[in-house]
């Protein structure tokens, strides 16, 4: 399991790189937990003192990268979201139609 609390602020262009690195070391079937911004931004954008449009865009980007990595969102409750990495990385890679997703070139993609 990998856990991130406020590690994506600011999201910027590096958020996708961070998630790809998590994917590289996360075992098949493993979980990634994100707590804090931007999760539950609709309720918390005022206390976080951040524009709701910015937080909405961050969450959209996270969801998009997770989908490209074939992570399945298992839960989102309050400020915590949990995704699970696929157990079949080869099937995931064969379905990718987006060239922006770069996987490690190794003979065993699940060998961290």
Residue pairs with C-beta under 8 A, 6 or more apart in sequence:
1 30
1 31
1 32
1 33
2 22
2 25
2 26
2 30
2 31
2 32
2 33
3 32
3 33
3 34
3 35
4 18
4 22
4 32
4 33
4 34
4 35
5 34
5 35
5 36
6 35
6 36
6 37
7 18
8 15
8 18
8 34
8 37
8 38
8 58
8 62
9 37
11 38
11 57
11 58
11 61
11 62
15 58
15 61
15 62
15 65
16 61
16 65
19 32
19 62
19 65
19 66
19 69
20 65
20 69
20 101
20 102
22 32
23 69
23 71
23 85
24 104
24 112
25 112
26 32
26 85
26 112
27 85
27 110
27 112
28 85
28 86
28 87
28 88
28 89
28 110
29 84
29 85
29 86
29 87
30 84
30 85
31 74
31 82
31 83
31 84
31 85
32 71
32 82
32 83
32 84
32 85
33 80
33 81
33 82
34 62
34 80
34 81
34 82
34 83
35 79
35 80
35 81
36 79
37 44
37 48
37 50
37 55
37 58
37 79
38 55
38 56
38 58
38 59
38 62
39 59
39 76
39 78
39 79
39 80
39 81
40 76
40 78
40 79
41 48
41 50
41 52
41 55
41 56
41 58
41 59
42 52
44 79
45 51
45 52
45 55
48 55
63 73
66 73
66 83
68 96
68 98
68 100
68 101
69 85
69 92
69 101
70 85
70 86
70 89
70 91
70 92
70 95
71 83
71 84
71 85
71 86
72 83
72 84
72 86
73 81
73 82
73 83
74 82
74 83
74 84
75 81
75 82
76 82
86 92
89 103
89 109
89 110
90 109
93 103
93 109
103 109
